[in-house]
Amino acid sequence: MGHEDPVEVVDAAGFLAAGDELARLYAAVFGGPPWNEPPERAEAFRATLPGEAARPGFRAAFSRDGGGALAGFAYGFTTAEPFPSGRSYDEVRVALGAGTGELSGTFEVMELAVHPAARGGGHGRRLLAAVVGDRPAWLLTAEHAEGTVAFYDRLGWRRLGSANGILVYTAP
């Protein structure tokens, strides 16, 4: 087995201190296929970080390449009880109906991003393991993101449901 770049679990302050670096990586990941988000979406993402880091149960991790550049990040927090509305929560509610209650109080993986040049090196797997640990967790992704869907399937995440182009997964 080859060398694996380490994953660093960071607190909210460390996460926020890397905001510009996170926004650049976000743009590199989500600006291209299959997401094709416009450049201003990375700045909007950057603006959400303080609110995200203040959520109960916040946990984040970074992965860096051999040169110290940010190769990936993941973060999440505890899903509120009762199950929230707004954001993508309404889509999850459509996908799962009454099943959303099972997600309340569990860890929600809000974002997992690995630079395109670093994919295939285990960054995503290690980042996901670092933020989730052994606790119950869930996430969602876009059905059209075939590589991402295949990644979660390979890791054994279980598909709970889908609606309006999103796919909801729970940790194995």
Secondary structure, 3 states (H helix, E strand, C coil): CCCCCCEEEECHHHHHHCHHHHHHHHHHHHCCCCCCCCCHHHHHHHHHHHHHHCCCCCEEEEEECCCCCEEEEEEEEECCCCCCCCCCHHHHHHHHHHHHHHCCCCEEEEEEEECHHHCCCCHHHHHHHHHHCCCCEEEEEECCCHHHHHHHHHCCCEEEEEECCEEEEECC
